């Protein structure tokens, strides 16, 4: 087997074991836990050695086969992992899912947020690549730009976009929500929770409601096969309430969002969606990857496919914005968390020009205030509508996230600030989009914008005076 096949098999094994443990602790699977009995195989309780390794292997495969019939889920579909022989180390791992250093784990309370964070950490490990310069997982994280999104960001984006779409939707139960870079599924899980509460008066039966949301409302695409598996796992954990057949999550697909290829084409994979005009809502955290790291051929493709926003040094997230808008139906909502570099960099100029032609409902620039705890990324939230350009857009003063006045002592972190309606009301204001300049956007109030534009009109920028005469000093 190749490293990639082994990697995928290990991920699937983890997913199956986590699902089983969650079903046990939620008392959906019968007691005593069959998985632990198989791992013990008649050995002393604290032993990690399997007495009969052959029987252990047979019994674990038999359990997976039984659950395939019970749940009828993608998770237990026959795959490469079902060809493996499980050794003592797997039994040791299974026992570790029950207790470790005399601490008992309760999988009933493990949330999608925790699983997503674990998956993000898991990306830092695994088998070595042929050159032994990097692990496959950390290499994947670098080349695919994978960063786990903090939950407060996810909640804000979903509430804003899905909430707005539901208000104006003629048939709310038919809303279609897509995450085009779904990762571990954090956005789709939040959409599930949001719709679960909203649909309760329309579909009182919980099982029927969950089935409807999973099969009719949620859509996800990711280039990483393992990410789609984690998304499916998270959704199934959220929706399962009894030992019965689960819906097949056919709308979570492996694919290249930016490029239609033989294995994946948007209009083929989601034909019914585009026959109806497109998606109602698109949310997500697009990958942050410099396009030049992906080769000249792909860079040339981007220039051909996305000429309106193309720049030679742009990150991939720039193209996700144009692609996302193209997948929306008329008046559809888009909400992304992005690096804020595009607001002022040269590579962001084509994007800023492109956005002049669409409606921008809301923009939050966090400035240099930290949002991603383990990534050196200054972030912003961008909310677009597939509609003609509007005159004004709502913004929040970036400086507000950095100010530490006595009045704002309780809002010392973006996670607390953006969750406070009082903070939003105090610091949000509308700016006229005619003040936004192509050479860089300044999100100050309208009166300050007028003064700034006047200075730029009558004065000469320092850069034009010194031109190429700025040099490096001592480093």
WOPEDA-V406545 format. One record per pair of residues at least 24 apart in sequence whose C-alpha atoms are under 10 Angstrom apart, sorted by the first residue. I is the first residue (numbers start at 1). GAP is how many residues later the second one is. Records with the same first field share a line. If there is no record, write none. Layout:
BEGIN
I: GAP, GAP
END
This chain:
BEGIN
1: 79
3: 123, 124, 125, 126, 127, 133
4: 123, 125, 132, 133
5: 75, 76
6: 74, 75, 78, 120, 121
7: 119, 120, 129, 130, 219
8: 71, 72, 73, 216, 217, 218, 221
9: 70, 71, 72, 73, 74, 75, 217
10: 70, 71, 116, 216
11: 70, 108, 111, 214, 215, 216, 218, 219
12: 63, 64, 67, 68, 69, 214, 217, 218, 221
13: 62, 63, 68, 69, 77
14: 79, 80, 216
15: 60, 61, 211, 214, 215, 217, 218, 219
16: 48, 51, 59, 60, 217
17: 47, 76, 77, 80
18: 76, 79, 89, 92, 97, 215, 219
19: 56, 88, 214, 215, 217, 218, 221
20: 44, 47, 87, 217
21: 73, 76, 77, 84, 85, 86, 87
22: 84, 85, 86, 87, 88, 215, 218
23: 84, 85, 214, 217, 218, 219, 220
24: 82, 83, 84
25: 80, 81, 82, 83, 84
26: 80, 81, 82, 83, 214, 215, 216
27: 81, 214, 215, 216
28: 212, 213, 214, 215, 216
29: 38, 213, 214
30: 213
34: 25, 26, 29
35: 24, 25, 28, 29, 56, 59, 60
36: 55, 58, 59, 60, 61, 62
37: 58
38: 25, 53, 56, 57
39: 49, 51, 52, 53, 54, 55, 56
40: 51, 52, 54, 55
41: 50
45: 50
46: 49, 53
47: 44, 45, 48
48: 40, 41, 42, 43, 44, 45, 46, 47, 48
49: 38, 39, 40, 42, 43
50: 37, 38, 39, 40, 41, 42
51: 37
52: 36
53: 32, 33, 34, 35, 38
54: 31, 32, 33, 34
55: 31
56: 29, 30, 31, 32, 34, 35
57: 27, 28, 29, 30, 31, 33, 34
58: 27, 28
60: 25, 26, 30, 31
61: 24, 25
67: 176, 177, 178
68: 177
69: 175, 176
70: 173, 174, 175, 176
71: 169, 171, 172, 173, 174, 175, 176, 177
72: 172, 173, 174, 175, 176
73: 159, 160, 163, 172, 173, 174, 175, 176
74: 155, 158, 159, 162, 172, 173, 174, 175, 176
75: 154, 155, 157, 158, 161, 173, 174
108: 129
110: 127
111: 78, 123, 126, 127
112: 39, 72, 73, 74, 75, 77, 78, 118, 119, 121, 122, 123, 125, 126
113: 35, 36, 37, 38, 71, 72, 73, 74, 76, 77, 121
114: 37, 72
115: 69, 70, 71, 115, 116, 118, 119
116: 32, 33, 34, 67, 68, 69, 70, 111, 114, 115, 118
117: 30, 31, 32, 33, 67, 69
118: 30, 66
119: 29, 64, 65, 107, 108, 111
120: 26, 27, 28, 29, 63, 64, 107
121: 26, 27
123: 24
140: 84
141: 146, 147, 148
142: 145, 146, 147, 148, 151
143: 144, 145, 146, 147, 148, 150, 151
144: 37, 78, 79, 80, 142, 143, 144, 145, 146, 150, 172
145: 140, 141, 142, 143, 144, 145, 170, 171, 172
146: 35, 37, 38, 78, 139, 140, 141, 142, 143
147: 36, 138, 139, 140, 141, 225, 226, 227, 228, 230
148: 35, 36, 37, 38, 137, 224, 225, 226, 227
149: 34, 35, 37, 38, 135, 136, 188, 222, 223, 224
150: 36, 221, 222, 223, 265
151: 35, 36, 39, 264
152: 219, 262, 263, 264, 265, 266, 267
153: 34, 131, 132, 183, 184, 218, 219, 227, 228, 261, 262, 265, 266
154: 32, 33, 34, 35, 36, 37, 129, 130, 131, 181, 182, 183
155: 31, 32, 35, 36, 39, 263, 264
156: 34, 179, 225, 259, 262, 263
157: 30, 33, 34, 125, 126, 127, 177, 178, 179, 180, 224, 225, 226
158: 29, 30, 32, 33, 34, 36, 123, 124, 125, 126, 176, 177, 178
159: 31, 32, 35
160: 173, 174, 175, 202, 223
161: 30, 119, 120, 121, 122, 171, 172, 173, 174, 175, 222, 223, 224
162: 29, 32, 33, 118, 119, 120, 121, 170, 171, 172, 173
163: 28, 31, 32, 35, 118, 170
164: 117, 168, 169
165: 115, 116, 166, 167, 168, 169
166: 29, 32, 114, 115
168: 163
169: 111, 163
172: 26, 27, 30, 45
173: 25, 26, 29, 30, 36, 39, 40, 43, 44
174: 38, 39, 42, 43, 106
175: 38, 41, 42, 43, 104, 105, 106
176: 37, 40, 41, 42, 43, 97, 102, 103, 104, 105, 106, 152, 156
177: 39, 40, 41, 42, 43, 101, 102, 103, 104, 105, 106, 151, 155, 156, 157
178: 39, 40, 41, 42, 43, 73, 74, 101, 102, 103, 104, 105, 106, 146, 149, 150, 156
179: 39, 40, 41, 42, 43, 73, 102, 103, 104, 105, 106, 107, 145, 155, 156, 157
180: 39, 40, 41, 42, 43, 72, 73, 75, 76, 77, 78, 102, 103, 104, 105, 106, 140, 143, 144, 147
181: 39, 40, 41, 42, 43, 46, 47, 73, 74, 75, 76, 102, 103, 104, 105, 106, 139
182: 37, 38, 39, 40, 41, 42, 45, 46, 48, 49, 70, 71, 72, 101, 102, 103, 104
183: 37, 38, 39, 40, 41, 42, 43, 44, 45, 46, 47, 48, 101, 102, 103, 104
184: 38, 40, 42, 43, 44, 45, 46, 47, 48, 49, 50, 51
185: 35, 36, 37, 42, 43, 44, 45, 46, 47, 48, 49, 50, 67, 99
186: 44, 45, 48, 49, 98, 99
187: 33, 44, 95, 96, 97, 98
188: 26, 29, 30, 31, 32, 43, 44, 46, 47, 95, 96
189: 29, 42, 43, 45, 46, 47, 48, 49, 50
190: 45
191: 26, 27, 92
192: 25, 26, 43, 46, 47
193: 45, 46
196: 43
206: 33, 34, 35
207: 32, 33, 34, 35, 39
209: 30
210: 25, 26, 28, 29, 30, 31, 37
211: 28, 29, 35, 36, 37, 38
212: 35
213: 26
214: 25, 32, 33, 34, 35, 36, 37, 38
215: 32, 33, 34, 35, 36, 37
216: 33, 35
217: 34, 62, 63
218: 31, 32, 33, 34
219: 30, 31, 32, 33, 34, 51, 60, 63
220: 29, 30, 31, 32, 33, 34, 35, 62, 63, 64
221: 30, 31, 32, 33, 34, 35, 36, 43, 45
222: 30, 31, 32, 33, 34, 35
223: 30, 31, 32, 33, 34, 35
224: 29, 30, 31, 32
225: 28, 29, 30
226: 28
227: 25, 26, 27
228: 24, 25, 26, 27
229: 24, 25
257: 29, 62, 63, 66, 67
258: 43, 44, 47, 48, 58, 59, 61, 62, 64, 65, 66
259: 39, 42, 43, 46, 64
266: 61
267: 60
273: 54, 55, 56
274: 53, 54, 55
276: 53
277: 50, 51, 52, 53, 55
278: 47, 48, 49, 50, 51, 52, 54
279: 45, 46, 47, 48, 49, 50, 51, 52, 53, 54, 55
280: 47, 48, 49, 50, 51, 52, 53, 54, 106
281: 43, 44, 46, 47, 48, 50, 51, 52, 53, 54, 104, 105
282: 42, 43, 45, 46, 50, 51, 52, 53, 54, 101, 102
283: 41, 50, 51, 52, 53, 54, 100
284: 36, 40, 50, 51, 52, 53, 54
285: 32, 35, 50, 51, 52, 53, 54, 96
286: 29, 30, 31, 32, 33, 34, 35, 50, 51, 52, 53
287: 28, 29, 30, 31, 33, 51, 52
288: 26, 27, 28, 29, 30, 50, 51, 89
289: 25, 26, 27, 28, 29
290: 24, 25, 26, 27
291: 24, 25, 26
292: 24
307: 43
308: 42, 43, 45, 46, 47
309: 38, 39, 40, 41, 42, 43, 44, 45, 46
310: 37, 38, 39, 40, 41
311: 35, 36, 37, 38, 39, 40
312: 34, 35
313: 33, 34, 35
314: 27, 28, 31, 32, 33, 34, 35, 36, 37
315: 24, 26, 27, 32, 33
317: 25
318: 24, 29, 30, 32, 33
319: 32
321: 30, 34, 61, 63
322: 29, 32, 33
324: 60, 62
325: 33, 59, 60, 61, 62
326: 60
327: 59
328: 57, 58
329: 56, 57, 58
330: 55, 56, 57, 58
331: 28, 53, 54, 55, 56, 57
332: 52, 53, 54, 55
333: 26, 27, 28, 50, 51, 52, 53, 54
334: 26, 27, 48, 49, 50, 51, 52
335: 26, 27, 28, 46, 47, 48, 49, 50
336: 27, 44, 45, 46, 47, 48
337: 27, 28, 42, 43, 44, 45, 46
338: 27, 39, 40, 41, 42, 43, 44
339: 26, 27, 28, 37, 38, 39, 40, 41, 42
340: 24, 25, 26, 27, 28, 37, 38, 39, 40, 41, 42
341: 26, 36, 37, 38, 39, 99
342: 38, 98, 99
343: 37, 93, 95, 96, 97, 98, 99, 100
344: 93, 94, 95, 96, 97, 98
345: 94, 95, 96
346: 92, 93, 94
348: 90, 91, 92
349: 88, 89, 90, 91, 92
350: 88, 89
351: 87
352: 84, 85, 86, 87, 88, 89
353: 83, 84, 85, 86
355: 29, 34
356: 32, 33, 34, 77, 78, 80, 82
357: 29, 30, 31, 32, 33
358: 26, 27, 28, 29, 30, 31, 32
359: 24, 25, 26, 27, 28, 29, 30, 31, 32, 33, 34
360: 24, 25, 26, 27, 28, 29, 30, 31, 32, 33, 34, 73
361: 24, 28, 29, 30, 31, 32, 33, 34, 69
362: 30, 31, 32, 33, 34, 66, 67, 68
363: 30, 31, 32, 33, 34, 65, 80
364: 30, 31, 32, 33, 34, 54, 64, 79
365: 30, 31, 32, 33, 34, 35, 36, 78
366: 30, 31, 32, 33, 34, 35, 36, 48
367: 30, 31, 32, 33, 34, 35
368: 30, 31, 33, 34
369: 29, 30, 31, 32, 33, 44, 45
370: 31, 32, 43, 44, 45
371: 42, 43, 44
389: 44
390: 42, 43
391: 39, 40, 41, 42, 43
392: 37, 38, 39, 40, 41, 42, 43
393: 36, 37, 38, 39, 40
394: 34, 35, 36, 37, 38, 39, 49
395: 29, 32, 33, 34, 35, 36, 48, 49, 50
396: 27, 28, 29, 30, 31, 32, 33, 34, 47, 48, 49
397: 27, 29, 30, 31, 32, 46, 47, 48
398: 29, 30, 44, 45, 46
399: 28, 45
400: 24, 26, 27, 28
401: 26
END
